[in-house]
């Protein structure tokens, strides 16, 4: 049996092209999820798929980075599949665990998938460090002094909210913050 696994990193991304590719390859059952591939933690559908496969099945992904972006996790997945006598196959890459050449290429692609993840993380950290002085959170847009003045004039939170075109819960929150200062 061919068992497919499709994964994208975030809810906003689309699984349709992977699912179509897996169906075209002949997968009878497809597990899918929208979660990061940097770790196997929290990947319930991957765990279900790995538990589901049986001897002589093919565990099919479109590309190996859909399965894992960690060399260690990939090796553990391969070990688990080999213990069950299940082959790992990628539809868009010339790899499988059926022969030595494909296994070698699989290992190399695992290295590059993790390398790409690490580069992305480094670029994000560099960008945060460079722009640290620019990002200090959302700047306050509600005039607290005006709220205090209206409160002193005897207006209630609902009336202040209507006057300033803000939610009264914001008025309560800001008045409480002012009282604690």
C-alpha positions, 0 to 999 in steps of 0.5 A: 500500500502507498501511504502519503504524508503532506505537510505545510508549515502554516495554516495560510499555506495550501496542501492541494498540490501535494495531495494531488501529487500523492494521489497521482502517485497512487497513494490510497491513504493520505495524512496531512497537517499544517505544522512546522517541519523543524521537529517531529514534536506536535506532528500528530498526523506524522505519528499516525502515518508512521504507526499506520504503515505496514510491512512492504508499504511505501511511505510517500512524500512529495519532497523529503523536507515535507517529512522533516527538516532535521537530519536527526529526525529524518534518520529516526523516521527512516530507522522506524520505517526500516524496522517495519520494512517500509520504504520511504519514497519522494515523488518529486525527488529521485530518492527512496530507501530501496537502494544505496544510491537513493539512500545517499541522496536522501541523506544529502537532501536531509543535510540541505533541508536542515541547513536551509532551516538554520540559514532562515533562523540566522537571517531572522535573528540578524534582522531582529538584532539590526532593527531592535531599536526600531521595534518597541511594540505598538505605540499607544494611540489613545490619549490617556490625558483626555480620558483622565480629563473626561473622568474628572469632569464626571463622565463614566466609562461608556460616555468617555468611550463614545466621546473618544470613539473607543471601546469602554473596556479600553477606558476601564483598562487605561483608567486602572493603569493610571490609578496604579501609577 
